[in-house]
Amino acid sequence: MEELIRCNDPVLLTAVEALLAGAGIEVLILDRHMSVLEGSIGIFARRVLVDADDAPRARRLLIDAGLGGELREATP
């Protein structure tokens, strides 16, 4: 798995998840339910992960959608 984005913006997370799922890329969002532990104040960032084989295509989709500035560096 490769992490693409780390943020705590629920609108961005929903948009990214919908974009990638629409392209047939399976998405895993980690730490989504941390708000239960943090008291719903949004301090823990959620992480968007995809399979390493899908990562280049997912990155291209996000860049083409204008979300390239949200991407984390690719892991070697």
N, C-alpha and C positions, 0 to 999 in steps of 0.2 A: 504494500500500500504506500502511496505517496501523498503527503499533505500538500494541498493546493492553496488553501486559504485558512487563516486564523483570524477570527473577528467575533465581536459580540453584537453585531447588527442583525436582528432577526429578519429584516426585509432583504438584506443582501444574501443571507443564508438561504432564504426561501427562493429567491431568484436564481441563485447559482444551482441549487438542487433541481429546480424545475428545468433549467436550461440543459444541464447535463443529463438528467433523466430523459428528457425529450429527445436527446441524441443517442439514447440507448446505453449510456454510461452509468454503471451502478455507482451510487454515491453513499458514503458512510459519513455521518456527522457525529463526531465524538463530543462528549461533555454537554450535550443538549439539555440534560436534566440536572445540571449542576445548580440551577437556580433554587432547587429545593434546599440545598445545603447552604447557599450563600444568602438566602433571604430575598431572592428576586431583585437584587440590585445590579446584576449584569457585570460583575467584575471578572468572571472567568470567561475567557474567549472560547468559542466553539471552533472545532477543527473540521475542515472538509477534506476527506480523503477519497481517493479513487485507486483502483488497481494500477500498479506500475505500468502495465502494458497499455492502459487507456490514458495515462497521464499526458503524453504529448498531444493527443487529440483533444483532451479536455482543456489543456492550456491554450491551444489554438482557438477553441470555441469561446473561451472566456476573454481572450485578447480581442477576437473579432466582435464580441459583444460590448467592448469598451470597459471591461473589468480587469484588464491586464495589470493595472496598478495595485490591485488587491492580492495578486499572486505572490506566494513565497518563492524563494529560490529553489530551483530544481535540485533534487538530491542526486549525486553522481552514481 
